[in-house]
Amino acid sequence: MMVLLGLLATMVIILASGITMYVTYQHPALAEPLTVAVGVAAVLLTGIALTRR
């Protein structure tokens, strides 16, 4: 069960990062695409790590 939850969380993080990167790529004035995608992934991973303790 925990493995499936981990896989689901990973898929959501990848999806959210991809969406964010696509939006910032289409609107470059928002920010650098890769920087934003990495920032979103870091925030989501931090949230997951903090809630698991």
C-alpha angles and dihedrals in degrees: 000000000000091000091056091048090051091050091048092050090050092050092050091050092050091047094049092047092049093049091048092048092049093050094048090045090055091046106036092179089073096065146291106307099225094044092054093046092051091047092053091048091049093051093048093047091049090051092051092047093050095048094050093062 
